[in-house]
């Protein structure tokens, strides 16, 4: 097989890492994907080309309001200025070096996360599923022979085989069994059911403070406190998956900070680095010590670009007082959606915690997601009958009003 590259003058080829000679239309991009990209995603027939804040434009220049930027990763919206500047600067200095060397950015980012949480030590990786894999391995190392982990029904912890085994949704298990042994699932919010699953081989409890993919399910009062008591009584690790709830989405840096508990282990990703791929595991030092050299690694984890982006993200949240803004944004959405619920039997429940919003419907959410897209508003459907919004913390009031007008029209007007 010849490995000769086409000449750079061929406008339809990419050569030497350069960009295509001219932007593709949405139709052209779809054809390119159909031929060369594995079809494991259901994609909307739109090629997104440029974003700024909570607005995004497609290849044809059409503008959309984004109430679900980056599947929850862009908690500052698209291309936040401090993050963009940090990435550009860092890319000109040092892109990647292995973790057999020290890097200032990684150390500073770990310090920033530790000081804003429970004083833990940090392992960096690239995604939420990797962070949860690290947590699973850490629990088993710490357990010294105890290997079982109890999670919850309706949970979502990732798509690698370990984190998928921890996920309490059978639909994600179909076709890839057998799963990793050692996982069992209690109903979310039921600490007594969790207690009945504990045996002498149990090492840890792994739970989302708020279930995201499961439908924005809020825990009952006292639930996390009851799990903390169970973990202490049975000498288990309490591990919180804050991949979706962390980094300020719920109005505090981490959702557990709205309770009276502190976890032993916490996993993070999504908005951790302002839209740049990054994941992290935080653990109390006496637990973290079980990850000794050679027990775990991530080649690109904690790379300088991701860490500089994460520091810029934290700087933006604090400089613009966005934790307070998250709380206010949640109140606005809750008030607005409850006003619609009074007028529409279509809405059966409203669940809001900061910039994490679930609108439960009495039917399929997919047609409403598509109706919003037709009106140039990006939202998400999950758990089949839940409209999920994960807006940016800095969503401007004007865009909030414009997006809500579309949502109201779709929800109250029949789509």
C-alpha positions in Angstrom: 0.0 0.0 0.0 1.4 3.4 -1.0 1.8 5.9 1.8 2.6 8.8 -0.5 0.7 12.0 0.5 -1.3 14.0 -2.0 0.3 17.3 -2.9 -0.7 20.3 -0.7 -2.2 22.0 -3.7 -5.1 19.5 -3.8 -7.8 21.5 -2.1 -9.7 18.4 -1.0 -6.9 16.9 1.1 -5.3 17.7 4.4 -1.5 17.8 4.2 1.2 18.4 6.7 -1.3 19.1 9.4 -2.8 22.1 7.6 -6.5 22.9 7.6 -8.7 22.3 4.5 -8.5 25.1 1.9 -12.1 26.1 2.5 -14.7 25.4 5.2 -17.2 22.6 4.5 -20.9 23.0 4.4 -23.0 21.0 6.8 -24.0 18.7 3.9 -20.3 18.2 2.9 -19.3 17.5 6.5 -22.1 14.9 6.9 -20.9 13.1 3.8 -17.3 13.1 5.1 -18.5 11.6 8.4 -20.6 9.0 6.7 -17.6 7.7 4.9 -14.8 8.1 7.4 -16.2 8.3 11.0 -17.6 5.3 12.9 -21.3 5.9 13.3 -21.6 5.2 17.1 -23.3 8.6 17.7 -26.7 9.8 16.8 -25.9 13.2 15.3 -28.1 16.1 14.3 -27.8 17.2 10.7 -25.9 20.3 11.6 -22.1 21.1 11.4 -21.2 23.5 14.2 -18.4 25.9 13.3 -17.9 28.7 15.8 -19.1 29.5 19.3 -18.9 32.4 21.8 -20.4 32.2 25.2 -23.9 30.7 25.0 -24.2 31.3 21.3 -23.0 29.0 18.5 -23.1 29.2 14.7 -23.2 26.4 12.1 -21.3 26.1 8.9 -24.0 28.1 7.1 -23.8 30.9 9.6 -27.0 30.2 11.4 -27.0 31.2 15.0 -28.2 29.0 17.9 -28.7 29.6 21.6 -27.0 26.9 23.6 -28.6 25.7 26.8 -26.5 22.5 26.8 -23.0 23.7 25.8 -20.5 20.9 25.3 -22.7 18.2 26.9 -22.0 20.0 30.3 -18.3 20.5 29.6 -18.6 24.2 28.7 -19.8 25.6 32.0 -18.4 29.0 30.9 -20.0 28.7 27.5 -18.0 28.4 24.3 -14.4 29.8 24.0 -14.2 31.6 27.4 -11.6 34.4 27.0 -9.3 33.5 30.0 -9.3 29.8 29.0 -8.6 30.6 25.3 -5.7 33.0 26.3 -4.2 30.4 28.7 -4.3 27.6 26.1 -2.8 29.8 23.4 0.0 30.9 25.7 0.7 27.4 27.1 0.7 25.8 23.6 3.5 28.2 22.7 5.6 27.1 25.7 5.0 23.4 26.4 2.3 21.2 25.0 3.0 17.8 26.7 5.6 16.1 28.7 5.3 12.8 30.5 4.4 12.5 34.2 7.9 11.3 35.0 8.7 15.0 35.2 7.4 17.8 37.4 5.2 20.6 35.8 4.3 23.8 37.6 0.8 24.0 36.0 -0.1 20.6 37.3 1.0 21.3 40.8 -0.8 24.6 40.9 -4.0 23.1 39.5 -3.9 20.3 42.1 -3.4 22.9 44.8 -6.4 24.9 43.6 -8.7 21.9 43.6 -7.5 20.7 47.0 -7.9 24.0 48.6 -11.5 24.4 47.3 -12.6 20.9 48.4 -11.5 18.7 51.3 -7.8 19.0 51.2 -7.2 15.8 49.1 -4.5 14.9 46.8 -5.1 14.7 43.0 -4.6 12.2 40.2 -5.2 13.7 36.8 -6.6 11.9 33.7 -8.6 12.9 30.7 -12.2 12.2 31.3 -14.9 11.3 33.8 -14.9 7.6 32.9 -11.1 7.5 33.5 -11.5 9.2 36.8 -14.1 6.7 37.9 -11.9 3.8 36.7 -9.1 5.2 38.9 -11.6 5.4 41.8 -12.6 1.7 41.3 -9.0 0.6 41.3 -8.2 2.8 44.3 -11.1 1.3 46.2 -9.9 -2.2 45.5 -6.3 -1.4 46.4 -7.4 0.3 49.6 -9.8 -2.6 50.4 -7.0 -5.2 50.6 -9.1 -8.0 49.3 -12.5 -6.4 49.7 -13.5 -5.6 46.2 -17.3 -4.9 46.0 -18.6 -1.4 45.3 -22.3 -0.4 45.8 -23.7 2.1 43.3 -27.3 3.2 42.6 -30.0 2.4 40.1 -30.2 5.1 37.4 -26.6 6.1 37.9 -24.2 6.9 35.1 -20.4 6.6 35.7 -19.0 6.2 32.2 -18.5 3.8 29.3 -15.3 2.0 29.9 -16.0 -1.5 31.1 -15.3 -0.8 34.8 -17.3 2.4 35.0 -20.0 0.9 32.8 -20.2 -2.0 35.4 -20.7 0.7 38.1 -23.5 2.3 36.0 -26.9 1.2 37.3 -28.7 1.4 33.9 -29.2 -2.0 32.2 -29.7 -0.5 28.7 -26.0 0.5 28.7 -25.0 -3.1 29.6 -26.7 -4.8 26.7 -24.4 -6.6 24.3 -21.2 -6.1 26.3 -21.6 -8.6 29.1 -20.1 -10.1 31.1 -19.4 -6.9 33.1 -16.7 -6.5 35.8 -17.8 -8.4 38.8 -18.3 -6.9 42.2 -21.0 -4.2 41.6 -24.5 -4.1 43.0 -27.1 -1.3 42.8 -29.4 0.2 45.4 -32.3 2.5 44.6 -31.1 6.1 44.5 -32.1 8.0 47.7 -32.7 4.8 49.8 -29.9 4.5 52.4 -31.6 1.5 54.0 -31.5 -0.4 50.8 -27.8 0.5 50.4 -27.2 -0.8 53.9 -28.8 -4.2 53.1 -26.2 -4.7 50.3 -23.1 -4.3 52.4 -21.2 -7.5 53.2 -17.7 -8.4 54.4 -16.4 -8.0 50.8 -17.7 -4.5 50.3 -15.0 -1.8 49.9 -16.8 1.3 48.9 -20.0 3.2 48.0 -20.0 5.2 44.8 -22.8 7.7 44.2 -23.6 10.9 42.3 -24.8 13.7 44.6 -27.3 14.4 41.9 -28.0 11.9 39.1 -27.4 13.7 35.8 -27.8 11.2 33.0 -30.4 9.5 35.1 -32.8 12.5 34.8 -31.4 15.2 37.1 -32.6 13.3 40.2 -32.1 15.2 43.4 -31.4 13.2 46.6 -33.8 13.4 49.6 -32.6 15.4 52.6 -30.1 13.6 54.7 -29.3 10.9 52.1 -25.6 11.7 51.7 -25.3 12.1 55.5 -26.8 8.6 55.9 -24.3 7.2 53.4 -21.4 8.8 55.2 -22.6 7.2 58.4 -22.9 3.8 56.7 -19.4 4.1 55.3 -17.9 5.1 58.6 -19.7 2.3 60.5 -18.6 -0.4 58.0 -15.2 1.1 57.3 -16.0 1.7 53.6 -14.9 4.5 51.3 -17.5 7.0 50.4 -16.8 8.0 46.8 -18.7 10.8 45.1 -19.0 11.1 41.3 -19.1 14.9 40.8 -18.2 14.7 37.1 -21.4 16.6 36.2 -22.2 18.4 39.5 -18.7 19.6 40.2 -16.8 22.9 39.5 -19.6 25.2 40.5 -22.6 23.9 38.5 -24.9 23.6 41.5 -23.9 26.9 43.1 -21.0 25.6 45.3 -17.7 24.4 44.0 -18.9 20.8 44.6 -22.4 19.6 45.3 -21.4 17.8 48.5 -20.6 21.2 50.0 -24.4 21.8 50.3 -24.5 18.9 52.8 -22.8 18.1 56.1 -20.5 15.4 54.7 -17.0 15.2 53.3 -16.2 12.3 50.9 -13.1 10.1 51.0 -12.8 10.2 47.2 -14.3 12.4 44.5 -14.1 12.2 40.7 -14.3 15.2 38.4 -14.3 16.0 34.7 -16.6 17.7 32.1 -16.3 21.4 33.1 -13.0 20.9 35.0 -10.9 22.7 32.4 -13.3 25.0 30.8 -14.0 22.7 27.8 -10.5 21.2 27.4 -10.4 17.4 28.0 -9.5 16.8 31.7 -10.4 14.5 34.5 -9.3 14.2 38.1 -9.6 12.0 41.1 -9.2 13.6 44.6 -8.7 11.4 47.6 -7.8 12.0 51.3 -4.0 11.6 51.6 -4.2 8.4 53.6 -6.4 6.9 50.9 -4.5 8.4 48.0 -1.3 6.7 49.3 -2.5 3.4 47.9 -1.9 4.6 44.3 1.8 3.9 44.4 4.2 4.2 41.4 3.2 1.6 38.9 -0.4 1.1 40.1 -2.1 3.6 37.8 -1.3 6.2 35.1 -2.7 8.3 32.3 -0.3 9.4 29.6 -1.9 12.7 28.8 -3.4 13.2 32.3 -2.4 16.6 33.9 -0.8 17.9 30.7 0.2 21.6 30.8 -2.5 22.8 28.5 -5.4 21.2 30.4 -4.0 22.4 33.7 -3.5 26.0 32.5 -7.1 25.8 31.2 -8.3 24.6 34.5 -6.6 27.3 36.4 -8.1 29.9 34.0 -11.5 28.4 34.6 -11.2 28.7 38.3 -10.0 32.3 37.9 -13.0 33.2 35.8 -15.5 31.7 38.2 -14.1 33.6 41.1 -13.4 36.9 39.3 -17.0 36.9 38.0 -18.7 35.6 41.1 -20.2 32.8 39.1 -21.0 30.5 42.0 -23.6 33.1 43.1 -24.7 33.4 39.5 -25.4 29.7 39.4 -27.7 30.0 42.3 -29.5 32.9 40.8 -29.7 31.2 37.4 -31.3 28.2 39.1 -33.9 30.3 40.8 -34.8 32.0 37.5 -35.2 28.7 35.6 -37.2 27.2 38.5 -39.6 30.1 38.6 -40.1 30.2 34.9 -40.6 26.5 34.4 -43.1 26.3 37.3 -45.1 29.0 35.7 -45.3 26.9 32.5 -46.2 23.8 34.6 -49.3 25.6 35.8 -50.4 26.0 32.2 -49.3 22.7 30.7 -50.1 19.1 31.7 -47.1 18.0 29.6 -44.8 19.0 32.5 -45.0 16.5 35.4 -42.0 17.5 37.6 -39.3 20.2 37.8 -35.9 19.5 39.3 -33.3 22.3 39.6 -30.1 22.7 41.4 -28.1 25.7 40.2 -27.4 25.4 36.5 -28.6 21.8 36.4 -32.2 21.6 35.3 -34.5 18.7 34.6 -38.0 19.0 33.2 -39.9 15.7 33.5 -42.6 15.2 30.9 -45.5 12.9 30.5 -44.2 11.7 27.1 -41.1 11.3 25.0 -38.6 14.3 25.2 -37.1 13.6 21.8 -39.7 15.5 19.7 -39.3 18.5 21.9 -35.5 18.5 21.6 -36.0 18.4 17.8 -38.6 21.2 17.9 -36.2 23.4 20.0 -33.4 22.7 17.4 -35.7 23.8 14.6 -36.1 27.0 16.5 -32.3 27.3 17.0 -32.2 26.3 20.7 -29.9 23.5 21.8 -31.2 21.3 24.7 -31.0 17.7 25.6 -33.3 14.8 26.4 -32.4 12.1 28.9 -34.1 9.1 30.6 -36.4 9.3 27.6 -38.9 11.7 29.2 -36.7 14.4 30.7 -35.6 17.6 29.1 -32.2 18.4 30.5 -30.6 21.9 30.5 -27.0 22.4 31.6 -26.6 26.2 30.7 -23.4 28.2 31.2 -23.0 29.9 34.5 -22.5 33.2 32.7 -25.6 32.9 30.6 -26.7 36.5 29.8 -30.2 37.6 30.9 -31.1 38.5 27.3 -30.2 35.0 26.1 -32.0 33.4 29.0 -35.1 35.3 28.0 -34.8 34.4 24.3 -34.1 30.8 25.0 -37.0 30.5 27.5 -39.4 32.1 25.0 -38.5 29.2 22.6 -38.9 26.6 25.4 -42.2 28.0 26.4 -43.5 28.0 22.8 -42.4 24.3 22.4 -43.7 23.1 25.8 -47.0 25.0 25.8 -47.6 25.2 22.1 -47.4 21.5 21.2 -43.9 21.6 19.8 
